[in-house]
Amino acid sequence: MKPLSRLHLKPEMVLRIIADALMINIAFLFALAARFIYKVVFESAVSNSDVYNLIFWSYLKAYSKGTWLLTLICLVFFYFNGFYTYGRVYNGRYKALIVAQAVSLGYLLFGFLLYFFSGGLPAARGVWVLAWLVSLCLLVAARLWSRLWRNLVRSEHDLVIQPQKRKAHSVLVIGGAGYIGSALLPKLLDKGYRVRLLDLLLYGTEPIENVLRRPHVEVMQADFRQVDKVVEAVKDMDAVVHLGAIVGDPACALDKELTIEVNLMATRMIAEVAKASSVNRFIFASTCSVYGASKEILNEYSSLKPVSLYARSKIASERVLMRMATASFAPTCLRFSTIYGLSGRTRFDLVVNLLTAKGVVDGLITVIDGDQWRPFLHVDDAALAVLKALEAPLPLVRNQLFNVGSNDQNYTIQQVGEIIHELLPTAKLVCSGYGADSRNYRVDFSKIRKTLGFVPQWTIREGVQQVIKVLKSGEVKDYRDAKYSNVKFLTEEGRSRISCVNGWANRLIEQTASDYAVLAKAAGV
């Protein structure tokens, strides 16, 4: 036990000590008053004011003689039982028992000292028993009420001041009829979310046909660049999942102005509307293409070396979102690996699906840049990652970047071709040297696995088998159709919705390119 001379009393501790001292004295006074009333009413033979005065002064003398010692003994016991230092035992589940024990020991020691050193108690035994009971009730009730009050305040704080800590129930999915979005919508509905979809539906409603008639889903066909439509869509939503973008290097390269408008300017506008509407969860679809070209295994803290407008637009969007972050607006950026597999709106302009389709239909698996590394991820697992981020406790995902994939699905393009060839042995595997794509990166996915418990459920082999099945069954009639390719669709359908691009977006894109050019030069790349 600490010597009293070395006790460190903080201001809040002093206030608690004073409060406890008052409760002990109140209990003592209450016991004396109760005893006085009982004695006057039931034990006095005559109504004599002199007798009443005599009794009153004897009890006042008893109070003055005993209260200081009782208070001091109890406070010492309280201190060393952790009442003011919040010791482990006092903070445990048996707090009330600890309080009762300390009060009882204090009264027992007080009674012992008075009885053996002062020749007896200065008041009737019943007074001390009643004082002990009242002290016990007051001190235990004060502790329990304090705990109850803190819980009530915390609950109110969570419900009113910090709604961002609650689990989302209503989710706006922007671009939800696309490759990842059409895989995500069924998962959200199966989990009981109310889902609102904002999409221009460039590919019609076929990609989301399986959810259109389900309850708790609402479809808004509109351009997410229109601020009035976004304001309408965000209303009453708890979270926003922004998947809308022009995706892929070739598609973005078709029109720089349109890419910047759709991928960057719209992202900032949507985030500003969400933030102003008190939407705290904002999940943004980024890409591992931001890493560009590197011989090292890259994590979320690695240098970025974008080699395309698509990658730079995503980096710029990440920067915008992170700068907007506040205590009540928490963006989460998911850097997806190269996607493969089937969803409502399957793409055949991505390497795994494309090589598989060529192997099935053309009998030829043509591998270009075979020694380049890529991380791969099934589209269903991409949707699972979004769901994981949406359901995670907010402190885990607030203002965080996550690489989305798995360490065992980092492959070279040559290895992907060999896996497909194993499953299509009649097709010919051809390696045709080098192409224009300079990307080459392997990625570490430890963070999302450790933080969110994300483990992909699909392998490339299973994804290839899935694609082979739909091609051979005729479910996909022509993988060359424009609807399966972002760049073909934009080329053939035209780009008629180009609007004026604000200067800030161009400057940020150029700054991003300049920053990483300087880094590349410094690194001797």
Phi, psi and omega per residue, in radians:
M1 nan 2.510 3.141
K2 -1.290 2.478 3.000
P3 -1.170 2.563 -3.064
L4 -1.041 -0.519 -3.102
S5 -1.188 -0.295 -3.080
R6 -1.881 0.219 3.111
L7 -1.206 2.384 3.116
H8 -1.854 1.881 -3.062
L9 -1.807 1.960 3.062
K10 -1.459 2.816 -3.098
P11 -0.973 -0.762 -3.137
E12 -1.185 -0.501 3.095
M13 -1.199 -0.732 3.124
V14 -1.065 -0.725 3.131
L15 -1.093 -0.708 3.123
R16 -1.179 -0.660 3.109
I17 -1.115 -0.762 3.127
I18 -1.094 -0.734 3.134
A19 -1.092 -0.749 3.122
D20 -1.139 -0.708 3.112
A21 -1.073 -0.716 3.104
L22 -1.107 -0.731 -3.129
M23 -1.141 -0.653 3.096
I24 -1.126 -0.760 -3.137
N25 -1.203 -0.666 3.080
I26 -1.092 -0.735 3.123
A27 -1.087 -0.755 3.132
F28 -1.103 -0.820 3.127
L29 -1.104 -0.705 3.117
F30 -1.080 -0.758 -3.141
A31 -1.103 -0.747 3.105
L32 -1.117 -0.741 3.135
A33 -1.123 -0.717 3.129
A34 -1.126 -0.746 3.124
R35 -1.128 -0.695 3.133
F36 -1.076 -0.835 3.140
I37 -1.089 -0.748 3.130
Y38 -1.084 -0.760 -3.086
K39 -1.153 -0.720 -3.130
V40 -1.189 -0.745 -3.032
V41 -1.367 -0.731 -2.978
F42 -1.886 -0.404 -3.036
E43 -1.886 -0.363 -3.128
S44 -1.324 2.258 -3.117
A45 -1.340 -0.520 -3.101
V46 -2.327 2.702 3.098
S47 -1.565 1.680 -3.076
N48 -2.267 2.146 -3.083
S49 -1.121 -0.535 3.114
D50 -1.141 -0.662 3.119
V51 -1.159 -0.741 3.140
Y52 -1.081 -0.738 3.132
N53 -1.110 -0.694 3.134
L54 -1.090 -0.805 3.131
I55 -1.100 -0.769 -3.087
F56 -1.050 -0.819 -3.094
W57 -1.235 -0.519 3.091
S58 -1.180 -0.665 3.120
Y59 -1.257 -0.625 3.098
L60 -1.146 -0.642 3.082
K61 -1.147 -0.699 3.110
A62 -1.095 -0.692 3.136
Y63 -1.121 -0.839 -3.096
S64 -1.160 -0.523 -3.118
K65 -1.368 -0.599 -2.999
G66 -1.836 -0.418 -2.949
T67 -1.176 -0.659 -3.095
W68 -1.131 -0.699 -3.135
L69 -1.227 -0.748 3.107
L70 -1.045 -0.786 -3.130
T71 -1.093 -0.797 -3.123
L72 -1.086 -0.812 -3.119
I73 -1.078 -0.799 -3.111
C74 -1.108 -0.745 -3.116
L75 -1.134 -0.639 3.089
V76 -1.124 -0.794 3.095
F77 -1.068 -0.719 -3.123
F78 -1.090 -0.736 -3.101
Y79 -1.085 -0.836 -3.066
F80 -1.377 -0.067 2.977
N81 -1.717 0.127 3.026
G82 1.513 0.256 -3.122
F83 -1.049 -0.598 -3.044
Y84 -1.971 -0.273 3.097
T85 -1.766 -0.032 3.112
Y86 0.966 0.901 3.097
G87 -1.072 2.847 -3.052
R88 -1.041 -0.744 -3.113
V89 -1.159 -0.755 -3.130
Y90 -1.099 -0.568 3.140
N91 -1.470 -0.034 -3.095
G92 -1.376 -3.036 -3.060
R93 -1.270 -0.242 -3.105
Y94 -1.842 0.609 -3.094
K95 -0.976 -0.821 -3.108
A96 -1.026 -0.688 3.124
L97 -1.154 -0.698 3.119
I98 -1.124 -0.737 3.110
V99 -1.073 -0.819 -3.135
A100 -1.076 -0.696 -3.141
Q101 -1.134 -0.775 -3.123
A102 -1.138 -0.744 3.117
V103 -1.085 -0.792 -3.105
S104 -1.102 -0.775 3.137
L105 -1.124 -0.652 3.101
G106 -1.079 -0.807 3.136
Y107 -1.171 -0.657 3.133
L108 -1.132 -0.783 3.124
L109 -1.121 -0.699 3.115
F110 -1.061 -0.824 3.126
G111 -1.087 -0.692 3.127
F112 -1.073 -0.824 -3.106
L113 -1.117 -0.764 -3.123
L114 -1.180 -0.689 -3.065
Y115 -1.196 -0.714 -3.029
F116 -1.610 -0.346 -3.083
F117 -1.997 -0.207 3.131
S118 -2.116 0.085 3.075
G119 1.395 0.214 3.098
G120 2.435 2.918 3.141
L121 -1.341 2.509 -3.114
P122 -1.359 0.085 3.092
A123 -2.636 2.951 -3.129
A124 -1.084 2.623 -3.121
R125 -1.012 -0.600 -3.141
G126 -1.063 -0.551 3.110
V127 -1.114 -0.759 -3.096
W128 -1.249 -0.621 3.080
V129 -1.113 -0.783 3.127
L130 -1.155 -0.704 3.110
A131 -1.069 -0.720 3.098
W132 -1.075 -0.804 -3.129
L133 -1.098 -0.767 -3.135
V134 -1.169 -0.741 3.090
S135 -1.021 -0.767 -3.139
L136 -1.044 -0.821 -3.125
C137 -1.116 -0.789 -3.103
L138 -1.131 -0.801 -3.064
L139 -1.234 -0.715 3.092
V140 -1.161 -0.789 -3.134
A141 -1.077 -0.675 3.139
A142 -1.102 -0.717 3.136
R143 -1.187 -0.776 -3.128
L144 -1.168 -0.689 3.130
W145 -1.158 -0.679 3.109
S146 -1.060 -0.745 3.127
R147 -1.168 -0.747 3.123
L148 -1.090 -0.736 -3.131
W149 -1.116 -0.737 3.107
R150 -1.072 -0.699 3.125
N151 -1.148 -0.684 3.122
L152 -1.145 -0.760 3.127
V153 -1.114 -0.736 3.133
R154 -1.097 -0.715 3.129
S155 -1.109 -0.759 3.127
E156 -1.133 -0.686 3.128
H157 -1.081 -0.768 3.141
D158 -1.137 -0.636 -3.064
L159 -1.411 -0.580 -3.019
V160 -1.875 -0.898 -3.019
I161 -1.425 -0.645 -3.078
Q162 -2.172 1.134 3.115
P163 -1.129 -0.274 -3.101
Q164 -1.184 -0.246 -3.129
K165 -1.484 -0.160 3.139
R166 -1.417 2.726 3.089
K167 -1.227 2.421 3.119
A168 -1.240 2.515 3.094
H169 -2.099 -0.454 -3.139
S170 -2.121 2.199 -3.012
V171 -2.196 2.254 2.989
L172 -1.656 2.148 3.103
V173 -1.913 1.957 3.137
I174 -1.640 2.212 -3.044
G175 1.343 0.535 -3.037
G176 -1.346 -0.067 3.090
A177 -1.718 0.196 3.138
G178 -1.556 -2.861 -3.031
Y179 -1.053 -0.961 -3.140
I180 -1.362 -0.701 -3.078
G181 -1.043 -0.699 -3.130
S182 -1.211 -0.341 3.017
A183 -1.502 -0.465 -3.093
L184 -1.366 -0.711 -3.027
L185 -0.934 -0.854 3.130
P186 -1.056 -0.625 -3.139
K187 -1.136 -0.744 3.127
L188 -1.115 -0.778 -3.133
L189 -1.160 -0.669 3.097
D190 -1.107 -0.485 3.137
K191 -1.506 -0.025 3.079
G192 1.597 0.181 3.112
Y193 -1.307 2.619 2.914
R194 -1.566 2.153 -2.973
V195 -2.056 2.301 3.003
R196 -2.052 2.279 -3.111
L197 -1.891 2.212 3.030
L198 -2.007 1.988 -3.047
D199 -2.735 2.537 3.091
L200 -1.316 -0.263 3.133
L201 0.974 0.874 3.112
L202 -1.044 -0.527 -3.117
Y203 -1.774 0.303 -3.129
G204 1.369 -2.916 -3.122
T205 -1.680 -0.027 -3.110
E206 -0.985 -0.723 -3.126
P207 -1.063 -0.446 -3.095
I208 -2.033 0.374 -3.095
E209 -1.014 -0.543 -3.068
N210 -1.310 -0.163 -3.123
V211 -2.070 -0.133 -3.016
L212 -1.064 -0.588 -3.082
R213 -1.681 0.078 3.141
R214 -1.425 2.612 3.094
P215 -1.205 2.810 3.056
H216 1.181 0.398 3.037
V217 -2.191 2.380 -3.132
E218 -2.284 2.321 -3.107
V219 -1.967 2.177 3.031
M220 -1.971 1.959 3.098
Q221 -1.539 1.864 -3.100
A222 -2.859 2.831 3.101
D223 -1.446 2.145 -3.086
F224 -1.289 0.067 2.992
R225 -1.491 -0.171 -3.138
Q226 -1.527 1.999 -3.025
V227 -1.107 -0.649 -3.124
D228 -1.137 -0.613 3.105
K229 -1.236 -0.643 3.120
V230 -1.175 -0.747 3.098
V231 -1.021 -0.765 3.120
E232 -1.124 -0.712 -3.091
A233 -1.223 -0.617 -3.065
V234 -1.315 -0.366 -3.065
K235 -0.959 2.267 3.082
D236 1.182 0.303 3.106
M237 -1.661 2.555 3.085
D238 -1.600 -0.457 -3.061
A239 -2.608 2.697 3.058
V240 -2.174 2.275 3.018
V241 -1.965 1.946 -3.054
H242 -1.764 1.779 3.116
L243 -1.853 -0.147 -3.038
G244 -1.234 2.284 3.122
A245 -3.089 2.858 2.850
I246 -1.496 2.068 -2.953
V247 -1.929 2.368 3.061
G248 1.827 2.514 -3.112
D249 -1.061 -0.858 -3.102
P250 -1.102 -0.714 -3.115
A251 -1.153 -0.704 -3.141
C252 -1.210 -0.559 -3.106
A253 -1.232 -0.276 -3.129
L254 -1.109 -0.667 -3.075
D255 -2.652 1.826 -3.086
K256 -1.075 -0.786 -3.080
E257 -1.087 -0.777 3.139
L258 -1.136 -0.711 3.126
T259 -1.060 -0.791 -3.139
I260 -1.127 -0.716 -3.121
E261 -1.120 -0.800 -3.067
V262 -1.335 -0.806 -2.998
N263 -1.427 -0.537 -3.050
L264 -1.959 -0.977 -3.071
M265 -1.079 -0.778 3.137
A266 -1.131 -0.644 3.128
T267 -1.062 -0.785 3.138
R268 -1.129 -0.758 -3.131
M269 -1.077 -0.791 -3.141
I270 -1.071 -0.752 3.129
A271 -1.121 -0.689 3.124
E272 -1.128 -0.712 3.106
V273 -1.147 -0.765 3.130
A274 -1.069 -0.768 -3.141
K275 -1.107 -0.764 3.126
A276 -1.173 -0.410 -3.128
S277 -1.624 0.184 3.116
S278 1.126 0.501 2.980
V279 -1.484 2.115 -3.034
N280 -1.684 -0.575 3.137
R281 -1.589 2.121 3.128
F282 -2.330 1.895 -3.093
I283 -1.823 2.175 -3.037
F284 -2.026 2.320 3.127
A285 -1.492 1.911 3.053
S286 -1.916 -2.785 -3.021
T287 -2.612 2.609 3.028
C288 -1.283 -0.113 3.056
S289 -1.085 -0.280 3.121
V290 -1.077 -0.361 -3.114
Y291 -1.380 -0.384 3.022
G292 1.160 -1.806 -3.076
A293 -2.316 2.153 3.138
S294 -2.801 2.590 3.116
K295 -1.637 -0.081 -3.104
E296 -1.704 2.894 3.027
I297 -1.497 2.187 -2.900
L298 -1.856 2.440 3.011
N299 -2.081 -3.019 -3.041
E300 -1.122 -0.253 -3.108
Y301 -1.809 0.045 -3.119
S302 -1.299 2.770 3.084
S303 -1.139 2.552 3.137
L304 -1.784 2.395 -3.139
K305 -2.347 1.193 -3.075
P306 -1.125 2.473 -3.140
V307 -2.081 0.187 -3.104
S308 -2.550 2.790 3.060
L309 -1.084 -0.673 3.125
Y310 -0.985 -0.861 -3.137
A311 -1.125 -0.723 -3.135
R312 -1.148 -0.641 3.114
S313 -1.136 -0.597 3.115
K314 -1.275 -0.699 3.091
I315 -1.089 -0.787 3.131
A316 -1.066 -0.685 3.116
S317 -1.139 -0.733 3.087
E318 -1.026 -0.759 3.137
R319 -1.072 -0.792 -3.138
V320 -1.027 -0.807 -3.088
L321 -1.136 -0.756 -3.110
M322 -1.177 -0.554 3.086
R323 -1.236 -0.462 -3.134
M324 -1.439 -0.206 -3.019
A325 -1.081 2.408 3.045
T326 -2.391 -3.079 3.104
A327 -1.109 -0.471 -3.094
S328 -1.867 -0.013 3.093
F329 -2.298 1.926 -2.985
A330 -2.136 1.688 3.074
P331 -1.347 2.612 3.052
T332 -2.279 2.190 -3.110
C333 -1.871 2.168 3.140
L334 -1.861 2.002 3.114
R335 -1.585 1.724 -3.051
F336 -1.337 2.525 2.974
S337 -1.248 3.133 3.068
T338 -1.192 2.162 -3.005
I339 -1.505 2.593 3.017
Y340 -2.486 3.029 3.075
G341 1.679 -3.091 -3.023
L342 -1.844 2.505 2.979
S343 -2.547 -2.964 3.132
G344 -1.082 -0.575 3.096
R345 -2.163 1.353 -3.097
T346 -1.181 2.521 3.067
R347 -1.958 2.480 3.054
F348 -2.080 0.471 3.035
D349 -1.913 0.281 3.087
L350 -1.977 2.628 -2.806
V351 -1.043 -0.812 -3.081
V352 -1.140 -0.889 -3.131
N353 -1.117 -0.695 -3.102
L354 -1.165 -0.838 3.136
L355 -1.108 -0.646 3.100
T356 -1.131 -0.792 3.136
A357 -1.082 -0.738 3.112
K358 -1.103 -0.666 3.120
G359 -1.142 -0.728 -3.125
V360 -1.266 -0.839 -3.009
V361 -1.493 -0.793 -3.049
D362 -1.684 -0.218 -3.101
G363 1.221 0.349 -3.067
L364 -2.430 2.151 3.093
I365 -1.877 1.733 -3.043
T366 -1.688 1.993 -3.111
V367 -1.789 2.149 3.073
I368 -1.998 2.456 -3.095
D369 0.977 0.888 -3.020
G370 -1.096 -0.410 -3.106
D371 -1.552 0.017 3.105
Q372 -1.331 2.437 3.118
W373 -1.624 2.537 3.016
R374 -2.536 2.570 2.917
P375 -1.578 2.514 -3.080
F376 -2.170 2.688 -3.066
L377 -2.693 2.301 3.079
H378 -1.229 2.538 -3.094
V379 -1.062 -0.579 3.108
D380 -1.163 -0.615 3.088
D381 -1.276 -0.547 3.046
A382 -1.070 -0.763 3.095
A383 -1.120 -0.663 3.106
L384 -1.089 -0.672 3.129
A385 -1.118 -0.697 3.091
V386 -1.069 -0.775 3.137
L387 -1.090 -0.723 3.111
K388 -1.063 -0.776 3.137
A389 -1.151 -0.612 -3.118
L390 -1.225 -0.589 -3.053
E391 -1.682 -0.139 -3.126
A392 -1.225 2.622 3.001
P393 -0.953 2.368 -3.003
L394 -0.979 -0.678 3.129
P395 -1.019 -0.438 -3.128
L396 -1.318 -0.482 -3.033
V397 -2.019 -0.065 -3.099
R398 -1.086 2.129 3.078
N399 0.977 0.690 -3.073
Q400 -1.969 2.599 2.966
L401 -1.850 2.362 3.103
F402 -2.283 2.206 2.884
N403 -1.282 2.342 -3.070
V404 -1.995 1.994 -3.135
G405 2.885 -2.719 3.095
S406 -2.530 2.561 -3.070
N407 -1.074 -0.526 -3.107
D408 -1.479 0.088 3.049
Q409 -2.008 0.505 2.893
N410 -1.513 2.026 -3.100
Y411 -2.324 2.703 2.903
T412 -1.417 2.789 3.101
I413 -1.076 -0.608 3.102
Q414 -1.079 -0.752 3.129
Q415 -1.118 -0.649 3.085
V416 -1.100 -0.796 3.111
G417 -1.028 -0.668 -3.139
E418 -1.195 -0.660 3.086
I419 -1.095 -0.774 3.134
I420 -1.125 -0.698 -3.139
H421 -1.114 -0.633 3.085
E422 -1.066 -0.637 -3.119
L423 -1.512 -0.294 3.083
L424 -2.254 1.210 -3.032
P425 -1.127 -0.344 3.130
T426 -1.382 -0.312 3.102
A427 -1.393 2.678 -3.112
K428 -1.688 2.273 3.106
L429 -1.630 2.095 -3.092
V430 -2.158 2.267 3.065
C431 -1.862 2.096 -2.990
S432 -2.020 0.635 3.007
G433 1.390 -2.400 -2.951
Y434 -2.016 2.582 3.105
G435 -2.036 -2.802 -3.075
A436 -1.517 -0.212 -3.073
D437 -1.389 2.051 -3.095
S438 -1.707 0.079 -3.125
R439 -1.195 2.510 3.114
N440 -2.881 1.827 -3.066
Y441 -2.705 2.486 2.972
R442 -1.992 2.484 -2.966
V443 -2.201 2.506 3.065
D444 -1.688 2.309 -3.070
F445 -2.046 0.446 -3.091
S446 -1.122 -0.627 -3.032
K447 -1.089 -0.859 -3.095
I448 -1.208 -0.542 3.107
R449 -1.209 -0.781 -3.104
K450 -1.301 -0.654 -3.051
T451 -1.419 -0.792 -3.050
L452 -1.901 -0.061 -3.102
G453 1.168 0.506 -3.099
F454 -1.444 2.121 3.081
V455 -2.307 2.010 -3.140
P456 -1.006 2.526 -3.104
Q457 -1.697 -0.214 -3.065
W458 -1.973 2.671 2.975
T459 -2.014 2.875 3.113
I460 -1.063 -0.701 3.138
R461 -1.021 -0.789 3.126
E462 -1.155 -0.669 3.109
G463 -1.140 -0.713 3.101
V464 -1.105 -0.749 3.099
Q465 -1.060 -0.672 3.118
Q466 -1.099 -0.764 -3.136
V467 -1.196 -0.732 3.109
I468 -0.990 -0.745 -3.087
K469 -1.069 -0.822 -3.087
V470 -1.260 -0.502 3.102
L471 -1.266 -0.752 -3.128
K472 -1.258 -0.490 3.134
S473 -1.402 -0.224 -3.112
G474 1.502 0.075 3.110
E475 -1.089 -0.656 2.958
V476 -1.807 1.951 -2.999
K477 -1.399 -0.710 -3.108
D478 -2.551 1.832 -3.082
Y479 -1.169 -0.239 3.131
R480 -1.445 -0.125 -3.133
D481 -0.993 2.485 -3.071
A482 -1.034 -0.486 -3.094
K483 -1.184 -0.275 3.131
Y484 -1.659 0.038 -3.070
S485 -2.374 2.178 3.134
N486 -1.086 -0.827 -3.073
V487 -1.193 -0.687 3.113
K488 -1.138 -0.729 -3.103
F489 -1.113 -0.805 -3.141
L490 -1.128 -0.612 -3.137
T491 -1.217 -0.791 -3.046
E492 -1.412 -0.603 -3.104
E493 -1.500 -0.266 3.117
G494 1.558 2.940 -3.114
R495 -2.256 1.165 -2.989
S496 -1.464 -0.145 -3.039
R497 -1.764 0.516 3.118
I498 -1.266 2.305 3.095
S499 -2.181 3.018 -3.101
C500 -1.088 2.342 -3.130
V501 -1.737 2.277 3.120
N502 -1.187 2.615 -3.088
G503 -1.099 -0.591 -3.076
W504 -1.041 -0.656 -3.094
A505 -1.184 -0.784 3.106
N506 -1.068 -0.734 -3.126
R507 -1.103 -0.715 -3.120
L508 -1.187 -0.694 3.081
I509 -1.070 -0.819 -3.130
E510 -1.143 -0.658 3.104
Q511 -1.093 -0.730 3.114
T512 -1.051 -0.797 3.134
A513 -1.098 -0.738 -3.121
S514 -1.145 -0.739 -3.131
D515 -1.019 -0.807 -3.053
Y516 -1.399 -0.368 2.996
A517 -1.180 -0.708 3.096
V518 -1.114 -0.756 3.124
L519 -1.097 -0.728 -3.123
A520 -1.126 -0.714 3.133
K521 -1.137 -0.724 -3.138
A522 -1.141 -0.547 -3.134
A523 -1.486 -0.057 3.132
G524 1.345 0.381 -3.130
V525 -1.454 nan nan
